[in-house]
């Protein structure tokens, strides 16, 4: 069994970027939700998306 926790598709479809209100894409390998509009990656820890801008990583 792997440590990676898969995102529930229904939850992913319901989540939006807290800054731009746009849809997010799921990066399973990095365990992040990506907001291309805000250029931020929100971490997923223990299967829980951390939708705080202060916790997000800026994208290059």
Steps between C-alpha positions, in 0.01 A plus 500: 500500500632844409509809720341704222140592570275542200269798473128435484387619155181659640699700755746614234216621276353700790823679595604827338794733547436725802650799314362471148198267547626298199520122477803312625695216346626207706868401493493150650878460500566825690176470705401856413204686357614743232346839429639609167316834521663590835824315418480315834519137611299409809634199695300193592601360838356173626234518232389849606544792258657799674327789325687780678693746285771519769556124464505500118813472290556752221535345155791591274 
